[in-house]
Amino acid sequence: MTSGQATASARASGSDPASASVAARASTRASVPASASAPTSAPASASTPVPVSAPAPDPVRSAADPGSGRDAILRAARRAFTQRPYAEVTIRGIAADAGVSPSLVVKHFGRKEELFNTVADFGPAAEELLDAPLATLGRHLVVTLVSRRRERQSDPLLRVVFSLGNRDERSLLRDRFHEQVTDALTARLHGRERALRAELIAGHLLGLGATLSLHRDGAGADATPEHIADLYAPALQSLIDG
């Protein structure tokens, strides 16, 4: 198979053309007899290994994170879907922002609609944030939020703020947030005005994320998650306790 044929086959199957091209070249090298690769002035013997160059690294993959590129794609998609109308967002634009090929975006997330649904899913973040007894939930919320922001270089909840005031598909972000975060928190609480208290707790968490983003190089950047919780969690816990 020639390099051009490999590229055409890769496009038809949805794989990365650059990777297919490298594979085709490697296959061509492997099929060449040892004597054809040796210098004419000194024919290679049967015991002489024929040097084969290692495939060059994929520049598209190297420009993203060192793993599969999935995290970089997801961060780029969150920026795209929360800052622009759905109709203006393209797989190619997300790929360019993430530093990967469009085919890799499709490989991980499928169509644009499926990628948007992933961005609009707050379920995994809510499960992690609410995974603590009510007596210590306020502190757990703060420590988990701050820790995840730093580990993943993105806030697990804050993207919902960018959907405020928009009437297109981004309204789904608000609906999912209400269902997966606010309603889930309401179900955990006891006492009176549970829904109101849950909304206020959610607002506190969004406010914390916004503050840390606004003062990215401020005092909060040097404070440990535990110390931030010492100062911020009591207000949350009072709402949790009712």
N, C-alpha and C positions, 0 to 999 in steps of 0.2 A: 504493500500500500504506500503510495506517495504521501508526502506531507500535505499537499493540497487535498487529496482524497480523505485523509484523516481529519482535516479541518472541516470539510463539508459533512463528513459523517458525524463529527462531534456536534455541529450545529443542529443537525437533524435530530439527534438524541437528547439535546439539552445539556450536554456536558461542556467542560471548559475547553475551547479550541486550543489554547496554548498548551495544556497538558496533553491533549491528543497528538499535537504536532511533535512534542518531545518524545512521546511514546513511539511514534512512527519512525523518527530518526534513530532511536535506540534499536528498533526492530531491524532497520536496514543495516546498521552496523553489525548486529549479531549475525546476519546472514552472509556477510562477506568472508570468504576463506582467509585463514591466517596469512597465507602467502601473499595475498593481495594487499594486505595492510603493512607488510614489512618493507624496508628500504630495498631498492633494486640491487644495490651493491652488496647487500648481505642478506640473502634469503633467510627467513625465519625457520628454525628447526621445529620439530614437533613438540619439543620441551620448552620452547620459548613462548611465554605468555604474550598475547597481543594486547597492548594497552587500549582500553576503551574509556573514553571520556565520560564522566558522570553527567547525567542530565542537568542542565542549568536550572537553578531555582526559579519558580514561577514568580516574576516580578509583581504580578497582581496580588498573589497570596502573601508575599513578603511585605508588601506595603500595609497589610492589615495586621491583626494580632497574630502571634506566633502559632495559634491553634487553627481552628477551622475557619475563622473569620466570622463566625455566627454572632459573637458579641458586638463586633464592630458594625455589622449589618443592622442589628437590633437598635443600637444607639442612633445610627443614621436614620433609620425608619421612624424612631420616636421624634427626632427633630423635624423630619419632613412632614409627618402627619399632624403634628401639633402646631406647626407654624404656617402651613399652607393648606388651602382647600384640597380636598381629596382628589378632585379632578386634575389638579396641577401636579400631583406627585407621580413620578414614574419610577419603575424598577431601575432604569438606567441611571437616573439621578441619584437614587439611594446607593447604588453600587459605586458610583463615582465618589460620593461623600465618604463611603466606608473604605474605599481603596481596594475594592475587589471587582471581579467580573460580574456582569449581569447574570450569567449562567449560574454562578455560585449562589446568588440571591435566590434564584428559582429553585436550586437544588435544596436549600435549607428551608425555604418558606413557601414555595409555590407561587401562585398568582398574587397580584397586588392586594386583592380582597383578603386573602388568607394572611398576608403579612400585616395588614391593618388590624385584623381580628387579634393577632398576637400582641400588637401594640396596645390594643384596647382591653387587654385581659389583666385585671388587677388581682385575680384570684390567688396566684402563688404568693404575691407580696402580702396580701391580707392574711393568709394562713400563717405566714412566718411572723408577722407583726402581732397577731392575736394569740400566739402560742405561749400563753403564760397564765397562771392563776390570777383571778381578779385582784387579789390583795397586792400583787406586785406588777400588775399589768402596765401601770403608768411608766415605771422605770424601764420595763422591758420594751415598750414602744419606742422610747427615746434612744436607748442604747442600740436597738436593732436598726432603727432608721439611720442613725448617724454612721454606724458601722457599715451598713450595706452601701450607703452613698460613697464611702471611701474605698471599699473593696471593688465595687463595680463601676465607679466613676459616673454614676447617675443616680437620681433620686427615684425610689420605687413608686412614688405617688404624684410627684409634682407636675408631671405632664398633663394632668387633668386641668390644671389652671389655664393652659393655653387654649382649651376648648371653650372657655367662657365667652358668651356673646356670639358664638358662631352657630349657624342654623343648618350647616351641611352635615356630612357623615360624622364630623367630629363630635356632634352631640351624643353619639354612641359612647364616647369616652365618659361623659357625665353620667349617662345611664348605667354603665358598667361600674363606675366608681360607687355610685349610690347603692347599687345592688350588692357588690362584692365587698365593699369596705364599710360604708355607713350602716347598711342593713345588717351585715354580719356582726358589727359591733353592738348595734341595738339589741340583737338577740342574746348577746353575752351579758348585758347589764341587768341589774335588778332595781326595783324601786320605781318611783314616779318619774315621768318625763324622760323615759329612756331614749326615745328618738331624738329629742332636743339635745340631750347630753351627748349622744353619739355624734350628732352633727358638729357640736362644739369641739369634741375631741378630735374629729377629723380635721376641723379647721386649725386647731393647734398644731397638728402634725404637718399640714401644708405650710403653715406659717413658719415652722421650724425649718423646713426644707428651703423655703424661699429666702429666709434670713441667711442660712449658710451659703446659698448660691449668690446672694447679693454681696455678702462680705466674704468672698472666696479666699481672700488673703488676710482676713481679719483675725481677731483673737480666737474665734471659734475654730479656726483651722489648726491651732496649736493645742487646743483643749482635747482631752480624751473623751470618748463617748460617755464614760462613767461620770466624769466631772460635769459635762453638759446635763446629764440626767439628774445630778444632784440639784441643779438649779431649776431645771425645766419640768421635771417629772411631777413634783408636788401638785402643780395646778391640774395636770391631767388626772392624777390619782383622786383628787377631790371630786372631779366630775364622774369618775368611774364609781366612786363610793356613793355618790348621790347625797 
